[in-house]
Amino acid sequence: MRVGTVAALWRYPVKSMGGESVASSVLDQRALHGDRMWAVRDLELDAVTTARRLPSLLACTARFVEEPPEGVGPGDVVPVVVTFPDGSEVVSTDPSTMDRRLSEVAGKPVTLVPLPPLTDRAAYRGVLSSKKDLRQQFGVADDEPLPDLSMFPLRKLAQLSVYATPVGIFADAYALHVVTTSSLQAMAAHGGDFDVRRFRPNIVVDSPHEGLVEQEWIGGELSAGDVRARIEIPTIRCTIPLREQAGVPADPAVMRTVSQQGERCLGVYADITGPGLLRVGDEVHLDPPRDQGAVAASFGRLAGRVKRNAVRTGNRILPSGSRS
């Protein structure tokens, strides 16, 4: 069934920095073309880091010097330009200047690193997060429970306990992050500036439906253009969306709304099952999950609550037939 059209495509040349909007892109099984080809490595931790640990990175943006050619990927990347908060630009071909400027922004020694080859698995290793780290990254007080991660498959949790990112991409968990305009509109009605850039999606779907509709896609498969993608789990939000980013002011109300109305979730993660070309304006169709009840149960207590809230939120705050 048709669930909308592709409203925007975003790629992020450098993990945890602002990205660039593109009109079309080829997607392979790794990611949207050129996505997360570089990252910042914390030299003290000796691991790839993220804006959850170093939120000042969000004030930077990145773009490619030239459009990445076909075939770029792990171990074969192209130069990027980083724009710093003062508007100055540095190219990755000047590593000494780049690392000095990034260290100034981060407030500690860091370096810009390219996506390693698949064979260099040690380069993807991360740092085991303590409960204190998780509370800080997710904005959870000492007397509040930590986010429920039971929706993650055990294999994925095991992978992310060893590696900072999945091997082959500098993304947090999955190849794609998808958000709908209807979810952004539904959340905004409860308070907060829901600028899409806060949530760093790869694909924005303009949805004619109401509420947090993508939560109902979990376990199903989307098709658009030549691409197919399986919707895996809801996206649990950390503190990044409430923070100041390039062109977007800080807004604590955003996370209060997401916590209250979406059980800390907004958007969904997906894996690419059919590579191909995707364009802004392409129709998006859903092959729904065969057993919604079984899907909800498989993702645990939190996923079930998210799905129930999705229906209630949409019915309560949006008039019939409205769209963004």
Phi and psi in degrees as a GROMACS rama.xvg file:
@    title "Ramachandran Plot"
@    xaxis  label "Phi"
@    yaxis  label "Psi"
@TYPE xy
-77.0053  130.742  ARG-2
-119.771  1.35582  VAL-3
150.587  -163.254  GLY-4
-132.268  158.359  THR-5
-72.4926  114.007  VAL-6
-89.1878  -31.1605  ALA-7
-161.376  150.918  ALA-8
-124.576  133.547  LEU-9
-128.796  137.84  TRP-10
-124.825  153.663  ARG-11
-125.913  93.5988  TYR-12
-54.7269  -36.1805  PRO-13
-120.54  125.296  VAL-14
-54.7502  135.031  LYS-15
76.316  5.8038  SER-16
-111.371  162.854  MET-17
-60.5362  148.631  GLY-18
-108.786  -158.305  GLY-19
-135.904  140.904  GLU-20
-84.6618  138.583  SER-21
-127.213  151.551  VAL-22
-80.3957  -25.5014  ALA-23
-157.321  160.843  SER-24
-161.779  146.842  SER-25
-84.3261  136.197  VAL-26
-113.068  126.981  LEU-27
-103.506  -172.428  ASP-28
-72.8066  -11.7114  GLN-29
-79.4974  -50.1213  ARG-30
-179.418  179.586  ALA-31
-63.6883  141.343  LEU-32
-55.6167  123.517  HIS-33
83.9935  1.39848  GLY-34
-75.2687  134.533  ASP-35
49.5916  57.4553  ARG-36
-90.1599  -15.0833  MET-37
-132.574  160.406  TRP-38
-153.459  167.162  ALA-39
-98.7424  129.137  VAL-40
-104.632  127.303  ARG-41
-79.338  115.511  ASP-42
-73.6599  -24.6676  LEU-43
-74.4348  -40.2902  GLU-44
-85.3982  -15.0352  LEU-45
55.0848  49.8537  ASP-46
-157.855  153.473  ALA-47
-59.9736  136.016  VAL-48
-114.167  -178.203  THR-49
-145.425  166.168  THR-50
-67.2281  -14.5659  ALA-51
-65.2933  -34.1733  ARG-52
-91.2815  -36.4393  ARG-53
-125.765  76.2333  LEU-54
-61.6979  -18.9543  PRO-55
-63.2174  -19.8363  SER-56
-63.9367  -23.8368  LEU-57
-65.5142  -18.0391  LEU-58
-77.6038  -9.73973  ALA-59
-97.0096  153.974  CYS-60
-126.292  162.584  THR-61
-140.497  147.269  ALA-62
-146.714  159.779  ARG-63
-80.6546  146.872  PHE-64
-62.4703  -44.4988  VAL-65
-136.652  159.52  GLU-66
-58.359  126.194  GLU-67
-60.4554  131.778  PRO-68
-73.6158  167.686  PRO-69
-60.4432  139.395  GLU-70
99.5604  -9.1249  GLY-71
-65.524  150.3  VAL-72
174.555  -160.061  GLY-73
-53.8936  125.307  PRO-74
82.4228  -1.58075  GLY-75
-146.709  87.2765  ASP-76
-116.709  172.409  VAL-77
-122.269  158.454  VAL-78
-62.524  151.361  PRO-79
-125.678  158.023  VAL-80
-110.638  127.87  VAL-81
-104.951  127.208  VAL-82
-97.6686  123.298  THR-83
-89.5903  166.014  PHE-84
-55.3644  -27.9837  PRO-85
-84.431  2.72785  ASP-86
92.5521  -9.56424  GLY-87
-73.6536  155.773  SER-88
-124.874  143.153  GLU-89
-133.981  138.721  VAL-90
-97.383  146.052  VAL-91
-64.5098  -14.3811  SER-92
-75.5918  -3.37913  THR-93
-115.928  73.6486  ASP-94
-64.2395  -33.9097  PRO-95
-66.6089  -44.1656  SER-96
-66.8135  -42.0634  THR-97
-58.5842  -49.0505  MET-98
-67.0519  -36.4604  ASP-99
-64.3577  -45.5349  ARG-100
-67.9254  -41.5504  ARG-101
-64.5229  -38.2485  LEU-102
-64.6496  -35.8793  SER-103
-64.2284  -43.2726  GLU-104
-66.0965  -43.2466  VAL-105
-75.3505  -24.2706  ALA-106
77.0205  19.3087  GLY-107
-165.169  165.166  LYS-108
-68.4992  121.844  PRO-109
-139.573  167.542  VAL-110
-144.74  149.396  THR-111
-85.9609  127.261  LEU-112
-125.881  144.662  VAL-113
-82.4257  163.542  PRO-114
-62.58  119.873  LEU-115
-73.0493  161.794  PRO-116
-60.6564  155.677  PRO-117
-61.2731  -27.6313  LEU-118
-75.4488  -18.3699  THR-119
-93.5033  66.4869  ASP-120
-66.1333  -26.4629  ARG-121
-62.4234  -30.1549  ALA-122
-68.9175  -17.7221  ALA-123
-92.6326  -5.73883  TYR-124
-64.3964  144.426  ARG-125
-112.505  -165.023  GLY-126
-114.744  130.27  VAL-127
-64.7025  122.107  LEU-128
-79.1658  135.629  SER-129
-84.5989  170.286  SER-130
-61.3388  -35.15  LYS-131
-62.6359  -44.1411  LYS-132
-58.4461  -47.6872  ASP-133
-63.3733  -39.9913  LEU-134
-62.9113  -39.6217  ARG-135
-68.3944  -44.8094  GLN-136
-67.4933  -32.0402  GLN-137
-101.081  1.72418  PHE-138
65.3214  40.9388  GLY-139
-105.732  127.655  VAL-140
-70.3332  161.598  ALA-141
-60.1481  -29.8713  ASP-142
-94.5827  9.15184  ASP-143
-108.158  150.597  GLU-144
-70.8623  149.244  PRO-145
-67.9705  156.847  LEU-146
-55.5337  143  PRO-147
-80.8575  111.43  ASP-148
-98.0372  16.7791  LEU-149
-67.0524  -16.1983  SER-150
-72.5304  -21.5415  MET-151
-71.1457  132.747  PHE-152
-57.9976  146.881  PRO-153
-57.8598  -37.1617  LEU-154
-63.1221  -38.7246  ARG-155
-68.9181  -42.6669  LYS-156
-60.6562  -40.4786  LEU-157
-64.0814  -40.3207  ALA-158
-63.2232  -45.214  GLN-159
-77.5633  -11.3642  LEU-160
-77.9107  -18.7964  SER-161
-103.26  -42.4023  VAL-162
-108.73  144.332  TYR-163
-65.5806  -33.4918  ALA-164
-143.253  161.91  THR-165
-57.4714  141.742  PRO-166
-62.7934  124.21  VAL-167
108.936  -10.6971  GLY-168
-156.083  140.365  ILE-169
-86.5697  50.4974  PHE-170
-107.086  163.559  ALA-171
-67.9152  -40.5162  ASP-172
-150.235  -44.4151  ALA-173
-131.51  169.877  TYR-174
-67.3433  -36.5723  ALA-175
-130.069  149.557  LEU-176
-124.12  124.006  HIS-177
-119.308  133.81  VAL-178
-133.101  146.128  VAL-179
-105.348  152.845  THR-180
-64.686  -30.8983  THR-181
-67.268  -36.5381  SER-182
-66.6389  -43.3874  SER-183
-61.7954  -41.4338  LEU-184
-67.8158  -41.5324  GLN-185
-62.2073  -43.4487  ALA-186
-67.8046  -43.0725  MET-187
-60.4101  -29.9741  ALA-188
-64.5446  -17.7341  ALA-189
-97.8172  -1.60255  HIS-190
116.533  133.464  GLY-191
119.293  157.301  GLY-192
-91.9187  101.242  ASP-193
-96.6067  53.9453  PHE-194
-61.8231  129.155  ASP-195
-58.9342  -27.3616  VAL-196
-64.0868  -23.4238  ARG-197
-61.4823  -29.3373  ARG-198
-103.473  -3.87786  PHE-199
52.7804  50.221  ARG-200
-79.4129  159.978  PRO-201
-87.7076  -38.9717  ASN-202
-127.511  126.961  ILE-203
-108.101  122.62  VAL-204
-101.99  122.805  VAL-205
-78.5294  108.35  ASP-206
-104.143  135.122  SER-207
-84.4447  -0.361495  PRO-208
-95.3083  -175.362  HIS-209
-119.091  146.15  GLU-210
83.292  -161.509  GLY-211
-86.0856  66.1066  LEU-212
-64.6472  -32.2136  VAL-213
-66.1548  -20.2116  GLU-214
-65.1265  -24.9289  GLN-215
-81.8359  -5.67329  GLU-216
-88.9077  -9.73035  TRP-217
-58.9278  129.508  ILE-218
91.3539  -10.9448  GLY-219
-96.4888  -176.029  GLY-220
-130.247  128.238  GLU-221
-91.0092  147.418  LEU-222
-133.744  136.538  SER-223
-156.893  134.581  ALA-224
57.3728  -129.367  GLY-225
-96.3925  3.18309  ASP-226
-100.204  144.006  VAL-227
-127.294  142.37  ARG-228
-145.195  132.461  ALA-229
-88.9551  127.827  ARG-230
-81.4887  121.753  ILE-231
-98.2496  -62.1931  GLU-232
-147.723  161.653  ILE-233
-64.5944  155.199  PRO-234
-91.4839  112.337  THR-235
-77.0598  128.065  ILE-236
-91.8859  135.883  ARG-237
-94.6502  -155.509  CYS-238
-85.6969  -4.56047  THR-239
-56.4628  -45.4916  ILE-240
-60.4009  -26.1623  PRO-241
-84.2064  -12.6214  LEU-242
-84.6666  159.152  ARG-243
-66.6773  133.274  GLU-244
-130.556  170.209  GLN-245
-57.2165  114.416  ALA-246
82.7554  0.38831  GLY-247
-132.975  122.577  VAL-248
-75.7481  161.002  PRO-249
-65.2229  146.296  ALA-250
-155.563  93.6337  ASP-251
-60.1892  -23.5501  PRO-252
-62.649  -26.3721  ALA-253
-60.2623  -48.8062  VAL-254
-74.3515  -29.1422  MET-255
-61.6533  -43.1622  ARG-256
-66.5878  -45.1972  THR-257
-62.2809  -39.8142  VAL-258
-65.2387  -43.6584  SER-259
-76.3939  -38.546  GLN-260
-99.0971  -21.5076  GLN-261
-125.777  13.721  GLY-262
52.0313  44.0662  GLU-263
72.2153  9.65502  ARG-264
-115.267  140.498  CYS-265
-154.434  124.227  LEU-266
86.9306  177.076  GLY-267
-139.458  154.094  VAL-268
-95.6522  149.062  TYR-269
-143.521  153.548  ALA-270
-109.501  144.189  ASP-271
-82.8912  119.305  ILE-272
-104.3  -17.815  THR-273
-140.905  101.594  GLY-274
-66.3245  160.867  PRO-275
161.113  -165.927  GLY-276
-96.0372  136.275  LEU-277
-129.114  137.421  LEU-278
-127.831  149.509  ARG-279
-60.4042  132.651  VAL-280
100.715  -15.4364  GLY-281
-63.2359  140.544  ASP-282
-69.5122  144.69  GLU-283
-113.515  127.631  VAL-284
-120.135  151.768  HIS-285
-120.219  127.339  LEU-286
-94.2134  100.842  ASP-287
-67.5468  158.947  PRO-288
-59.0563  142.814  PRO-289
-71.1886  -29.8747  ARG-290
-137.894  92.4154  ASP-291
-59.0357  -39.0769  GLN-292
-62.9632  -44.4276  GLY-293
-66.6702  -37.3615  ALA-294
-62.943  -46.7561  VAL-295
-59.4818  -42.6893  ALA-296
-65.9552  -35.7742  ALA-297
-68.2539  -22.4724  SER-298
-96.6425  4.56264  PHE-299
83.5942  -173.541  GLY-300
-59.1925  -45.9063  ARG-301
-65.7806  -43.9663  LEU-302
-61.6965  -38.3121  ALA-303
-63.1048  -41.3211  GLY-304
-65.9785  -39.635  ARG-305
-59.6505  -44.6901  VAL-306
-65.6081  -41.1791  LYS-307
-65.3175  -41.6591  ARG-308
-65.8987  -31.7961  ASN-309
-58.6843  -46.4386  ALA-310
-66.6309  -45.9768  VAL-311
-63.6068  -42.8086  ARG-312
-61.6112  -48.5199  THR-313
-62.6925  -43.6421  GLY-314
-68.017  -30.1991  ASN-315
-81.1811  -37.1403  ARG-316
-111.175  -11.592  ILE-317
-114.928  135.121  LEU-318
-69.2201  153.232  PRO-319
-60.4164  132.971  SER-320
83.4441  1.31354  GLY-321
-79.6531  158.056  SER-322
-152.335  161.774  ARG-323
